[in-house]
Amino acid sequence: MQDTRERLESILRQRIGVLDGSWGVLIQKRVRGEEEYRGDRFRDHPRDVAGNPDLLNLTRPDMVRDIHRSYFEAGADIATTNTFTATRIGQADYALEDVAAEMSLEGARLAREVADEFGGLVAGSVGPLNVSLSLSPRVDDPAYRSATFDQVAEAYAEQIRALREGGSDLLLIETVFDTLNAKAAIVAAQDAAPELPLWLSFTAVDKSGRNLSGQTVEAFWISVEHARPLVVGVNCSLGAAEMRPFVEDLAQIAPTWVACYPNAGLPNALGEHDELPEDTSRFLGEFARDGLVNIVGGCCGTTPEHVRQIVAAVDGVAPRVVPERRAATRFSGLEPLELRDDSRSAAGSGGRAPRRAPPRGPRAGRPPTPPGGGVHRAPAPPPPPGQETAALPAPPASP
């Protein structure tokens, strides 16, 4: 939608935009027990559904509206739909595959309804899956995949069609821990809703700065740049302090708007995020003053109070200046690789001195050709699965 693109870019040229915060932490405070998730419609459903936040679009729409309203009242410009796991694949654990599209449709409608009250925008949340196209869940069978690329793309396409019909302004493919899954989502978006702008958000699974596919944020950007997203960013897994190096890398190389919405710190011993609003907002205020971001917000553990203080922290701060797109041949495996016109040698991305980045993190010894690799100059069909050998850890939690 050209109008959406123009509206958002008009905001981002003038100031730093603000996304909303976590859904999970607010839902956990308001909804307790199996019956509150089921409502009347799913009272006799044969599978447990407690802990399925997207179902609440159908059983507790009043509460979903209230959460959207609380974030807009805190000063958010953009609402994310409550559809983080609303795909057939994501809902299979609850035996709710047949209502997954309806969850996305109603989630988008509810967000649209409240956003229109405040003049806000709606980002249709397209979250990660509990399957990986890059990695096998079987240690003894590295070629095995529990889903094919086409199956993942079709599951995403069904969700994206519903998000578009429900009134989403743009698509937020978020918490990308598997680059090949993200490529399936991109293919689905280009097929099902080509007019909707894309926002792609990488997540590092630990302080090494790599996603589950093993890619750095720079390599990830090269892998997806062909999709020409309106926004690219980093979210989840880490707090703002730990996330900063990866945001810096992305801010230097991405010739488009850059976003950051971190968790409220690292999880404590109980798996909870307890970073205070004044701390999260202080970190993001520093990002803003250092010219690293165009959009900020919150992920796991953040609340309307976090968003309110984030709004205050970036108020009046000039947004990041988007760099010019540089003509160069760039490749991505686990690491970025750039061929420069002024040298026969290969250089790391961003125009820095020729280098090959040293191995970091638990995947240091793996071969440098992940399924997410690519060249930025022209779209290419997704590479075949079966190139990774590690077992599949659990995906990141819903924000």
C-alpha positions in Angstrom: 0.0 0.0 0.0 1.6 3.2 -1.2 -0.3 5.3 1.4 1.0 3.1 4.2 4.6 3.4 3.0 4.2 7.2 2.6 2.6 7.5 6.1 5.3 5.5 7.8 8.2 7.1 6.0 6.8 10.5 6.7 7.0 9.8 10.4 10.5 8.2 10.2 11.9 11.2 8.3 10.9 13.5 11.1 11.4 11.4 14.2 11.9 8.0 15.7 8.8 5.8 15.4 7.6 3.6 18.3 6.3 0.1 18.2 4.2 -1.5 20.9 5.5 -4.0 23.5 5.0 -7.5 24.7 1.7 -9.4 24.6 2.6 -12.4 26.7 3.3 -10.6 29.9 0.0 -8.7 29.8 -2.0 -11.8 28.8 -0.5 -13.8 31.7 -1.7 -11.2 34.1 -5.2 -11.2 32.7 -6.0 -14.7 31.6 -5.5 -17.7 34.0 -6.5 -21.3 33.5 -7.9 -23.4 30.7 -11.4 -22.2 30.8 -10.5 -18.6 30.3 -8.7 -19.5 27.1 -11.5 -21.8 25.8 -14.5 -19.5 26.1 -17.9 -20.9 25.1 -16.9 -21.7 21.6 -14.1 -24.1 22.4 -15.5 -25.5 25.7 -15.5 -29.0 24.4 -12.3 -28.9 22.4 -10.4 -32.2 23.0 -6.9 -30.7 23.4 -5.6 -28.3 26.1 -5.4 -24.7 24.9 -4.1 -22.8 27.9 -1.1 -20.7 26.9 -2.3 -20.1 23.3 -2.5 -16.3 23.1 -3.7 -16.1 19.5 -6.9 -18.1 20.4 -7.9 -15.1 22.5 -8.6 -13.1 19.3 -11.7 -15.4 19.1 -12.5 -16.0 22.7 -11.5 -12.7 24.4 -11.6 -10.0 21.8 -12.4 -7.4 24.5 -9.1 -8.1 26.2 -7.2 -7.9 23.0 -8.7 -4.5 22.2 -7.8 -3.3 25.7 -4.1 -4.3 25.3 -3.9 -2.5 21.9 -5.5 0.5 23.5 -3.1 0.5 26.4 -0.1 0.7 24.0 -1.5 3.4 21.9 -2.3 5.4 25.0 1.4 5.0 26.0 2.4 6.6 22.7 3.0 3.8 20.3 2.7 4.6 16.6 2.4 1.0 15.4 0.5 -2.0 16.8 1.5 -5.6 16.3 -1.4 -8.0 15.8 -1.8 -10.8 18.3 -1.0 -13.4 15.7 2.6 -14.5 16.6 1.8 -18.3 16.2 -1.4 -18.1 14.1 -0.4 -20.5 11.4 -1.5 -24.0 10.6 1.9 -25.3 11.7 2.0 -23.2 14.8 -1.5 -24.2 15.9 -1.0 -28.0 15.3 0.0 -28.6 18.9 -3.4 -27.4 20.0 -5.3 -29.2 17.2 -6.5 -25.8 16.0 -5.1 -25.8 12.5 -8.5 -25.2 10.9 -9.1 -21.9 12.8 -5.5 -20.5 12.4 -6.5 -18.2 9.5 -9.5 -17.0 11.5 -7.2 -16.1 14.4 -5.1 -14.0 12.0 -8.1 -12.4 10.4 -9.7 -11.4 13.7 -6.4 -10.4 15.2 -5.8 -7.9 12.3 -9.4 -6.6 12.5 -9.1 -6.0 16.3 -5.8 -4.1 15.8 -7.2 -2.1 12.9 -10.3 -1.1 14.9 -8.2 0.3 17.8 -5.5 1.8 15.5 -8.1 3.8 13.7 -9.2 5.3 17.0 -5.6 6.7 17.5 -4.5 7.2 13.9 -2.0 4.4 14.2 -0.6 1.8 11.9 -1.0 -2.0 12.1 1.9 -4.5 11.6 0.6 -8.0 10.9 2.8 -10.2 13.1 4.2 -13.2 11.2 6.2 -15.1 13.9 8.6 -18.1 13.8 7.5 -21.7 13.7 8.2 -24.7 15.8 9.9 -26.3 12.8 13.1 -25.4 11.0 14.0 -25.7 7.3 17.7 -25.2 8.1 18.2 -27.8 10.8 17.2 -31.3 11.5 15.5 -32.1 14.8 17.1 -35.5 14.7 20.7 -35.7 15.7 21.2 -39.0 13.9 19.6 -37.9 10.7 20.9 -34.4 9.6 19.0 -34.6 6.2 15.6 -35.0 7.9 13.1 -32.0 7.9 9.7 -32.1 9.6 8.3 -29.8 6.9 9.2 -28.8 3.4 9.8 -25.3 2.1 6.5 -25.4 0.2 4.6 -26.4 3.2 6.1 -23.6 5.3 5.5 -21.1 2.5 1.8 -22.2 2.2 1.2 -22.0 5.9 2.6 -18.4 5.9 0.6 -17.5 2.8 -2.6 -18.6 4.5 -1.8 -16.4 7.5 -0.7 -13.4 5.4 -3.9 -13.5 3.3 -5.9 -13.3 6.5 -3.7 -10.5 7.9 -4.2 -8.5 4.7 -8.0 -9.0 4.7 -8.2 -8.0 8.3 -6.6 -4.6 7.6 -2.9 -4.9 8.3 -0.8 -2.0 6.9 2.4 -3.9 6.7 3.8 -7.4 7.4 6.2 -7.9 10.3 8.2 -11.1 9.8 9.7 -11.2 13.2 11.9 -13.1 15.6 13.8 -14.7 12.6 15.9 -17.5 14.1 15.9 -19.5 10.9 16.8 -17.6 7.7 15.3 -20.2 5.4 12.0 -20.1 7.2 12.1 -16.3 6.8 12.7 -16.8 3.0 9.6 -19.0 2.9 7.7 -16.2 4.6 9.0 -13.7 2.1 8.0 -15.8 -0.8 4.5 -16.2 0.8 4.2 -12.4 1.3 5.3 -11.6 -2.3 2.7 -14.1 -3.6 -0.2 -13.5 -1.2 0.1 -9.7 -0.4 2.7 -8.1 -2.7 1.4 -4.6 -2.0 2.1 -4.8 1.7 5.5 -3.4 2.8 7.8 -5.8 4.6 9.5 -5.5 8.0 12.1 -8.2 8.7 13.4 -8.7 12.2 16.4 -10.9 13.0 16.9 -12.5 16.4 20.3 -13.6 17.8 19.9 -16.7 19.9 22.7 -15.8 22.2 25.5 -13.3 22.7 27.5 -14.7 19.7 25.1 -12.6 17.6 24.0 -15.5 15.4 20.6 -16.8 14.7 19.8 -20.5 14.9 20.9 -20.9 11.2 24.3 -19.7 12.3 24.3 -16.4 10.5 25.5 -13.0 11.7 23.1 -10.1 11.3 25.2 -8.9 8.4 25.0 -12.2 6.6 21.3 -12.3 7.3 20.8 -8.9 5.7 22.6 -10.0 2.5 20.4 -13.1 2.4 17.1 -11.0 2.5 18.1 -7.7 0.9 16.6 -8.8 -2.4 13.2 -8.6 -0.9 13.7 -4.8 -0.5 12.1 -4.6 3.0 10.8 -1.2 4.1 12.2 -1.9 7.6 14.9 -4.3 8.9 15.8 -4.8 12.5 16.6 -6.9 15.5 14.3 -8.2 18.3 13.9 -10.7 21.1 16.3 -13.1 22.8 18.5 -10.4 24.3 18.1 -7.2 26.2 19.1 -3.9 24.7 22.5 -3.8 26.2 23.5 -7.2 24.8 21.8 -6.4 21.5 23.7 -3.2 20.7 26.6 -4.6 18.7 24.3 -6.2 16.3 22.1 -3.2 15.9 25.3 -1.2 15.2 26.3 -3.6 12.4 22.9 -3.4 10.8 22.7 0.4 11.1 26.0 0.7 9.1 25.0 -1.5 6.2 21.2 -1.5 5.6 20.1 1.2 3.2 16.6 1.3 4.7 15.0 2.0 8.0 16.4 0.1 11.0 14.3 -1.0 14.0 15.2 -2.4 17.4 12.8 -3.8 20.0 14.6 -5.8 22.7 13.4 -7.9 25.6 13.2 -6.3 29.0 16.7 -7.6 29.8 17.9 -11.2 29.9 15.6 -13.7 31.6 16.2 -14.4 35.2 16.4 -17.8 36.9 12.6 -18.2 36.5 12.6 -17.3 32.9 11.1 -13.9 33.5 12.2 -10.6 32.2 12.5 -8.0 35.0 14.4 -5.1 33.5 12.7 -1.9 34.6 11.1 0.6 32.1 13.7 3.3 33.0 16.5 0.9 32.1 15.1 -0.3 28.8 14.2 3.2 27.8 17.7 4.5 28.8 19.4 2.0 26.6 17.1 2.7 23.6 17.6 6.5 24.2 21.3 5.9 23.9 20.8 4.0 20.6 18.7 6.9 19.3 21.3 9.6 20.3 24.0 7.6 18.6 22.1 7.5 15.4 21.5 3.7 15.3 17.7 3.4 14.9 14.6 4.7 13.2 12.0 2.6 15.1 12.2 1.4 18.7 9.8 -0.7 20.9 9.7 -3.6 23.2 9.6 -7.4 23.0 9.3 -10.1 25.8 8.7 -8.7 29.2 7.9 -5.1 28.2 4.7 -3.3 29.2 2.8 -0.1 28.3 5.0 1.6 31.0 8.1 0.5 29.1 6.7 2.0 25.9 5.7 5.2 27.7 9.2 5.7 28.9 10.7 4.7 25.6 8.6 7.4 23.9 10.0 10.0 26.3 13.5 8.8 25.9 13.5 9.3 22.1 11.4 12.4 22.0 13.2 15.1 20.1 16.1 12.9 19.0 16.9 13.0 15.3 16.4 9.6 13.6 19.2 7.6 12.0 20.3 8.8 8.6 19.7 6.0 6.1 23.0 5.3 4.2 23.1 5.2 0.4 22.9 1.8 -1.2 26.4 0.8 -2.3 27.0 -1.1 -5.6 28.9 -4.2 -4.7 28.8 -7.9 -5.1 28.0 -9.4 -1.7 27.5 -13.0 -0.6 26.4 -14.6 2.6 27.1 -17.9 4.2 27.5 -17.9 8.0 29.5 -14.7 7.5 29.2 -11.9 5.0 31.6 -11.7 2.0 32.0 -8.6 -0.2 33.9 -8.4 -3.5 35.2 -4.8 -3.8 35.9 -3.0 -7.1 39.1 -1.5 -5.8 40.7 -4.7 -4.7 41.0 -8.3 -6.0 40.7 -9.5 -2.4 37.5 -10.2 -0.6 36.3 -7.8 2.1 34.0 -8.0 5.0 30.7 -6.1 4.6 30.4 -2.4 5.4 33.5 -1.3 3.6 35.9 -2.3 6.4 39.4 -3.6 5.8 39.6 -7.0 4.1 38.8 -9.7 6.6 37.1 -13.0 7.3 35.3 -12.7 10.5 36.6 -15.0 13.2 34.4 -17.9 14.2 32.1 -17.0 17.1 29.8 -19.0 19.3 28.9 -22.7 19.4 28.8 -23.0 15.6 32.3 -21.9 15.0 33.4 -25.2 13.3 30.5 -25.6 10.9 30.9 -25.2 7.1 30.3 -21.6 5.8 27.4 -22.4 3.5 24.0 -22.3 5.4 20.7 -22.6 3.7 20.0 -18.9 4.3 23.0 -17.7 2.1 22.5 -15.6 -0.9 23.6 -12.8 -3.2 22.1 -9.3 -2.9 21.9 -8.4 -6.5 19.0 -10.5 -7.7 16.4 -12.8 -6.0 17.3 -16.5 -6.3 15.2 -19.5 -5.5 15.7 -20.8 -2.0 18.6 -23.3 -1.7 17.6 -26.9 -0.9 17.4 -28.0 2.7 19.6 -30.6 4.2 22.9 -28.6 4.5 22.9 -28.4 8.3 23.6 -31.0 10.8 22.8 -29.7 14.3 19.8 -30.8 16.3 17.0 -28.3 16.7 16.6 -26.4 20.0 13.3 -25.0 21.0 12.3 -21.8 19.1 12.2 -18.4 20.9 9.2 -17.8 23.1 6.3 -15.7 22.0 6.8 -12.0 22.9 
